Amino acid sequence: MKTIDKIPTSKIQRATKLVSTGAKVGVNYLKYYGDKITKTEAEAKVRLNENNATDIYDGLKQLKGSALKVAQMLSMEKSILPQAYVEKFSLAQFSVPPLSPPLVLKTFKKYFGKLPNEIYDTFNATSVNAASIGQVHIAEKNGKKLAVKIQYPGVAESIASDLAMIKPIAMNMFNIKGKDSDKYFKEVENKLVEETNYILEVEQSKEISQNCAHIPNLLFPKYYEELSSERIITMDFMQGEHLSEFVAHNTNQEFSNQLGQALWDFYMFQIHKLKKVHADPHPGNFLVSEEGKLIALDFGCMKIIPDEFYVPYFDLAVPKNINNQEYFVEKLYELEILRTDDNPKEIKFFTELFHEMLSLFTQPFHSETFNFADGEFFGKIAELGERYSKNTEIRKMNGNRGSKHFIYINRTFFGLYNLMFDLKARDIKINNYKSL
């Protein structure tokens, strides 16, 4: 893979890159209007989406940082984005152009004050894994194989300006109005700032691995604080295959079920016992060992779940509560889905929308076991998302719906559901975490 010798770090450099990407998208639309003359609308739209997805991703992967992280987050929204975007943006999870070896050494010395060979016995300056915020290198010290994660230069400093540039696109995509929208963007900004603080990540990684060490078939690396800093993390190198690569060839249903149960227990234990959850469940953060055990990595994005959100959110996972109209509406107000300034039409529309949505989305919690290989269940979720994304009425209403906590909790569940479906895990014990 081609390496990168320089990353745009100043506001002007990064803005210029985004503007040039926007210009390419403009050209793609001109091609689209031409295609509609010789092709069907569907064929022209497919080509437009493919061209735009390629050009946008190519621009973001040069910027790295929060711009690329947002693309990674969007790749998990399979029911919102066209497939071309999902496929391209999903590359941000674990496969982007890495920094060149000379830039790696320069960056390492800037962050640590020493070159890698002054700290490790051996260090490979060629990356084995590059993602949105940092890339991983293999090193050895005292006979132990290590993984060293190095943050890209300028990432932490450019978060606010990157989000300011991306904000108009996101507001249009998710129908977010100007009024009261800042709380959502501030939530994302705060989480991205946390993700660039590698000292915090090491603390969170050690905390989560200690608290969840008892969960069967789940493994974590050991983290080394003395070999880490605010922009560098050193941990054990874990041998395994990326989850997305594993599911592409796996035919062992027992492994699928074993991994699925471990993954589900891991998340349910965090959510219900710790009230703090790993809010970045994409395939690049999980490996599968040869023994069929799940290896969990990268705890930079942890979401604390406050009781004022936890209680009404999970109250609505219970069928009798969903079907109690008065109680249901009361909880919608608590979760800020319904607003005091809503008119009768908005109250009716959003009550019906979220009743349909939650009745479907909470189905795994309605029984003792669930089959996550059920294509019909996931097909209904995709159909619901597509139907409401095309709804013209919703565009006329205030789209600022829900507590700011929905952003990362919903992201967690969408990501978890997608991973469980990819695994084709069956007969998963939903409340197994209670006995752990």
HELIX and SHEET records of a PDB file:
HELIX    1   1 LYS A   11  THR A   38  1                                  28    
HELIX    2   2 GLU A   41  LEU A   63  1                                  23    
HELIX    3   3 GLY A   65  SER A   75  1                                  11    
HELIX    4   4 GLN A   83  PHE A   89  1                                   7    
HELIX    5   5 SER A   90  GLN A   93  5                                   4    
HELIX    6   6 PRO A  101  PHE A  112  1                                  12    
HELIX    7   7 PRO A  116  GLU A  118  5                                   3    
HELIX    8   8 ALA A  156  SER A  158  5                                   3    
HELIX    9   9 ILE A  159  MET A  173  1                                  15    
HELIX   10  10 ASP A  182  GLU A  195  1                                  14    
HELIX   11  11 TYR A  198  ASN A  211  1                                  14    
HELIX   12  12 GLU A  225  LEU A  227  5                                   3    
HELIX   13  13 LEU A  243  HIS A  249  1                                   7    
HELIX   14  14 GLN A  253  PHE A  269  1                                  17    
HELIX   15  15 GLN A  270  LEU A  274  3                                   5    
HELIX   16  16 PRO A  283  ASN A  285  5                                   3    
HELIX   17  17 ASP A  307  ASP A  315  1                                   9    
HELIX   18  18 PRO A  319  ILE A  322  1                                   4    
HELIX   19  19 GLN A  325  GLU A  334  1                                  10    
HELIX   20  20 PRO A  344  PHE A  361  1                                  18    
HELIX   21  21 GLN A  363  HIS A  366  5                                   4    
HELIX   22  22 GLY A  375  SER A  389  1                                  15    
HELIX   23  23 THR A  392  LYS A  396  1                                   5    
HELIX   24  24 PHE A  406  LEU A  423  1                                  18    
HELIX   25  25 ASN A  432  SER A  435  5                                   4    
SHEET    1   A 3 THR A 122  PHE A 123  0                                        
SHEET    2   A 3 GLY A 134  LYS A 141 -1                                        
SHEET    3   A 3 ASN A 129  ALA A 130 -1                                        
SHEET    1   B 4 THR A 122  PHE A 123  0                                        
SHEET    2   B 4 GLY A 134  LYS A 141 -1                                        
SHEET    3   B 4 LYS A 144  GLN A 151 -1                                        
SHEET    4   B 4 ILE A 232  ASP A 236 -1                                        
SHEET    1   C 4 LEU A 218  LEU A 219  0                                        
SHEET    2   C 4 LEU A 294  ALA A 296  1                                        
SHEET    3   C 4 PHE A 286  VAL A 288 -1                                        
SHEET    4   C 4 GLU A 241  HIS A 242 -1                                        
SHEET    1   D 2 LYS A 276  HIS A 278  0                                        
SHEET    2   D 2 MET A 302  ILE A 304 -1                                        
SHEET    1   E 2 THR A 369  PHE A 370  0                                        
SHEET    2   E 2 ILE A 428  LYS A 429 -1                                        
END                                                                             
